[in-house]
Amino acid sequence: MVHVNLVRKWIYILLAFILVLTVCLWKESRKGFYVSFKTENQANHIQVKLWRWDILKQGTAQDKAVNGTGKVLSSINVSQVNVAASIIPAGSKLVVKPNKSPTFIKVWNKDSSSKNLNPRLQKVRKNYLYMNKYRVKYTGPKCAVKSSPEKVLCQLRERLNFGMITTSDGPFNTSEWESYLPRKNISMELGQLGRCAVVSSAGSMKSSHLGEEIDSHDAVLRFNGAPTKGFQDDVGKKTSIRLVNSQLITVEEQKFVTDPQYNSGTLIVWDPAPYHSDIYEWYQKPDYNFFKSYKQYRKTYPEQPFYILNPHMQWQLWDILQENSPEDIQPNPPSSGMLGIAIMMNFCDEVDVYEFLPSKRQTDICHYYQKFFDQACTMGAYHPLLFEKNIVKHLNRGTDEDIYTHGKVTLTGLRNVHC
């Protein structure tokens, strides 16, 4: 009996040892390790974190690193050094270093694809491709590789109509509309703008402490109902232009007319239109019938500049996005964010865009002033947001560190582009 109890005791000890060993091995398998590559003709070491559950593709260290959820982890800006061990030049020295944390910057990768979307968003994208609500029939080129930043800037400058609706536009050339539409051209209203800021409504703006930096710009663009009151430390208080969608001023009409936050600066409203339709067709059947709300606001605040964006511009911009994307993007208009960025690139010498590309504060909270969670607010669902972010990252003149720490992208104003 004593021998039986002793055997049982040793069996329990052995099982406990196996369990502890299994847990330790599992934890170790989840860790990464750092490898320093040094070639004979390169003086610098490049440290790259290799994750055991990732598939490393042959390419440069500027290629994307994607985690198990499909989110883009990082883009590491280094000079043409191959990561895959199989393509390290002959005679190169491979040094494995201890697991010390190097500078590891997580930024948006400009070559992100729909494969980076989670399964739900992949399904949503496919549904929108099938629905094709706006009757998109794209016949232009579709590049497997983006054009150079310079060429994309020229596409934006030469192909986008930044005009606003005027009394010379078809159904608006009546005496009734003449009393509502602003008499001054928006370019004259805004004047020559230098450094401008585009402030996204992303949840990651919260706790950013960017308010003072944002307000230092010559002009600041905000979107829809994004407030400044109570959030000045993070988003600033200056509002030069506010771009609103037609749904906001239609569904929340009373709030739009009475809320004083809309009374400062220049207002621009846009409404989704059928793909490259003429203004008559759009006027007869807008996505949201906002014309009554627009007139009511103009009656209440006749001195405030309030423009209607020409619907041609949204699809001209969409065509450029599609042309520079190797796969089909959602056949829906670009987001307010992308429209606002393009508008400010037209009016300003330089544009700083905040948290359109997510920083280290990235969160699934949609807006800094609400508590609504959805990854679609970052990756896109209705709008082709993922592909918009790819283009913005492609055009960025700033550093990856600016994106990581401030969520800031710096873009060249279109009037400084020589095509």
N, C-alpha and C positions, 0 to 999 in steps of 0.2 A: 504493500500500500504506500510505503514511504517512497519507493522508487517511482511509482505512478505519479505521485504528487510532484516529485522532483522533475520528471519529464515534462509534466504540464507547465511547470514554472519556467523551464527553459524554452518551451514552445511559445509561451506568452512573451518572454523577453525577445525571442527571435522575431516574432510578428511585429512587436513594437519597434524594433530596430529597422525592419524592412519598411514600415510605414514612415518613420522619420527620414530614412534614406530616400524614399520615393518623393516625399514633399520637397526635400532639399534639391533633388535633381530636377523636379518640375520648375521650382523657382529659378534655378540656374539656367534652364532652357529658355526662360522668358527674358533673360538679360541679353544685352547686346555686347559687342566687343568692338574696340576701336583698332583700326589698322592704319598705320602710317605708310604711305607709298612714297618712295624716293627713287627717282631715276637718275642716271649718271649725268644727264644733261639738264637737270632741274635742281635748283638750289633750295626750293621750298618743300616742306612736308605738307601733305594734305591728309587731314584726319576725317574719316567718314564713318558714321555709325552704321553697321551692317546688322539688320534685324533677321533673326533666324527664320521667321515665318514669312519674310518677304521673298519675292522672286527678283533677283538682281538681273537687270537686262544689260547687255553690252552697250556701253555709251559713255559719255563724259560725266564727270562729277556734277555737272549742271543738270543732269536728268533728275526726274522726280523721285521722291521716296514716298511710298504710299503705305499706310498702315492697313491692318486687317479689316477696318470698317470701310475702306475705300476713300478715306479723306486724304487730301494732299498734306503730307507732313512737311516737306521742305524742298527748297531749291538752293543748292550750294554754289555760289558763284566762285569758281576757280578757273584757272587757265587750262584748257584742253588736256586733262589728265584722265585716262581711262580707269574706271573703277573695277571692272570685272577682272579677276585675277588671271583669267585665261588670255587677256590681251595686254598684260604688262610687258613692256619691251624686254628683250633678252638682255641679261646682265644687270637688270634692275634689282635693287635691294628691297626685300619685303621685311619690314620690322613690325612685329606685333607688340603693342604697348599695353601697359596696365589700363584697366577700365577707369580712366580719369575723364571727367567731363570737360570736353572742349567747348568752344563757342559753337552752339548748335542752333541756327536760326531757322525757324519755321516760317516759310513764306509761300505765297501762292505760286503755283507752277504754271507758266504761260501755255504749256502743252496739255493741260488737263482735258480729259475727255469725258463722255457720258459714262464711261466705265467707273469713274470716280464717284458717281452718284450711288446712294444706297438703293437697294431693290425697289423701295416704294417710289422714289423719285425717278428711277429708270422707267418704271411702269407709267408714271404720270407723263413723262416726256413722250413716250411712245403713243399714249392716248391723244396728246395734243397734235402729234404728227398725223395721226389718223383722222382726227376731227377736222383740222384745217379750216377753222371758223372763218378766217379772213380771205379764203380762196387764193392762197399764195401759189403762184406758178413761177417759180424761180428758174430762169433759163440762162443765167450768167455763169461765169467760171466758178469752179470750186477747187481751191488750191489745197494740195496735200500738205504743203508747207506755206506758212504765212509769208506774205511779202515783207520786205524790210520795213523797219519803223518809218523810215523816210517816205517810202512808197505809200504806206497806210495813211500817213499824215496828209499826203497829197490827195489821196482818195477822199478823205474827209473834207479837205478844203475845196476841191473841185466839184464834188458831186452832191454836197448837202445844200439844201435850200433853207437858210436860217431865217427866212422872212416870216412875218406874222400876217394874219388875215387883215386885209384892208378893204376899203369900199370899192376897190377895183376888181375884187374877186367875186365874179358871178353873182350868186344869190345874196351877197352882202352889199351890192351896189344899189341899195334903196335908201330913201330918205329916212326911213325908220332906223336902219343900222348906222347911218351916218352920225346920228346923235349919240351912239353908244361906243363905237370903236374909237380908240385913242387917235388923235389927230397927228401926234408927233411920231415919227419913225422910231422904233426901239433903239436903233443905233444912236440916234440923236439924243434919246432919253438917257441912255447909259453913258455915252461918251467913250473916250479911250480909257480902257481899264488896264492897269499894270498887273500886279500880283493879285490873284483871286483864289478864294477857297470854296470848295464844294464839300458840304458837310452831310454825310450820309446819316440816316436815322438808325443805323445799326445799334444793337444792344451793347456792342463793345465800345461805343462812345462813352458809356457810363464809367466813371472813375478814371477817365483818360487824362484829366487835368490839362486839356488842350485849349481851353477857352481863351486864354490870353493870346496864344499863338494864332488862333483862328481870327480873332478880332484885329490882329495886326495887318491883315490883308486889306487891299483897297476895296474889295467887294466880296460879299459872302452870299452864296446860294444855298437855300434850304429847300426841303421837300414837304409837300402836303401839310399835315397838321403837326409837324415836329416843333415842339415848344422850346423856347429859350429860358423862360421864367422858371426858376428853381433848378436850372441845369447850367447856369452861366459858367461855372468853373470848368465844366467838361466840354461844352459846345459853343461857348461865347454868347454874346448878346446882339451882335451886329447882324442885320438881315438886309441885304441889298436887293435880292431877287428871291422870290418863292415860286417854285414850279409845282403846280397842283394838277391832279388828274380830274377828269370830268365826274368821276364817281363821287369824289369828295364833296364837290360843290352841289351835287344833285341830291345824294342820299342824306347828307348832313347839311342841308341848305340853311336852316336857321342858325346853326352853330357857325357856319362859314360867314354869314352876314353879320352876326353879332360879336364874334370873338375878335377882340382887338389885336391879336397877334398877326392877323392878316392885313392890318391896316398900314404896315410900314413897308417901304421899298416898292419894287415893281412886281406885279403878279403876272404869271403866265399860266394859262390852262391848256391842257392837251387832251385829245380824245382819240381812242383807237379808231382807225378807219379801215375799210376794205383795202386789200393790197393794191397799191398804185391806182386807186379810184380817183375820179375827178372830184372837184369840190362840190359840184351839184349833187352827185350821188351820196357823198358823205353827209351833206347838209340835210338831205331828206331823211336819212336814216343813220343818225350818229349812234355810237355804242351806248352812250348815256346822253339823253336829251337835256343838255346843260344850258341851252341858250336862254331859257327863261331865268335860270338862276344867275347867269352872267349879267343879264339886263337889270335884274333886281339889285345886284351888287353895284353896278355902275350908277344906278339911280341914287343909291345910298351914299356912295363915295365917288362922285364924278371927277374929283381932282386926282384920285390915285391912278397911276398907270396900270392898266389891266389888259393884257394882250392874249390873243388866241393863236396858238402855234399852228402854222400851216401843216395840214395832215400829210403832205408829201414827204416832209422831212423824216418822219419816223420810219417809213419804208425804204427810203434812200439809205438810212443808217443801217437798217436790217440787212439790206443787200450787201453792204460792206462787211458786216459781221459774217454773213454766210459765205461770201467769197473767200474770206480768210480763215474759214473753219473747214477741216477735212471731212467732217460728218454733217449730217442734217441737223440744223438747230430748230428749236421750236418755232413753228410758223405763226408766231404772235409778235406784236410790236415790242420793241426794246423797252426796258424798264425806265421808270422816271429817272433813276440814277444815271443810266447811260445817256439819256436825252439831255439831262442837266449838265453832264460832263462835256458833251459835244457843244452845247450852247455856250458854255463858259470858255471853251477853247476858241470859239469864234470871236468872242468879245474881249478876251484878255491876252496879255503877253505871256503869262505863265499861270498855270493852274495847279494848286495843291488840292488833292482829293483825299478826304479823311474817311478811313474805315470802309471804303468800297472794297478794297482788298483787306481781309481780316488780319489783325495784329495778334500779338501774344494774348490779348484779352478776348480772343474769339469765343463766342458763345452762341447757343441756339436761340437766345432771346431775340425776337425780331426787331424790336424798337427800344431805344434807351428809356423811353417814357411809358412803356407798357410792360406787362408780364405775360407775354404770349410766346410760347416756344415752338419753333418749327425750323428744321434744318433747311427747308426750301427757301427761307429768307436769305440764306447765304449762297446756297448752291443753285437755286432757281427751280421753278416748276412751270408756271404760266409763262414767265419771261425767260428768254435765253440767257439768264444771268451768268452761268458758268462760262459761256463763250464771250460774253461782254468782259468779264474779269480777265480772261486770257488776253484779249486785245489791250486792255488797260495796262496789264503787266508788261506786255510786249513794248508798249510806248513809254514806259516809265524811264525818266531821266535820273531819278533818285537812286538810293541804295536799298539793298535788302534790309539793312538795319533800320532805315526809316520806316519801312513797312512793318517790320517786326515790333518795333518799340512804339511807333506813333500811328500805324495804319495809314501812313502818308505816301501817296504817289505824286510825283511831280511831272507834269505834262507841258509840252511846248504849245504856246498859242499858235493858232493856224495862220495868223497874219505874218508870223516870223518864218513860215515855211516857204522855201524856194523850190518850186516844182519845174 
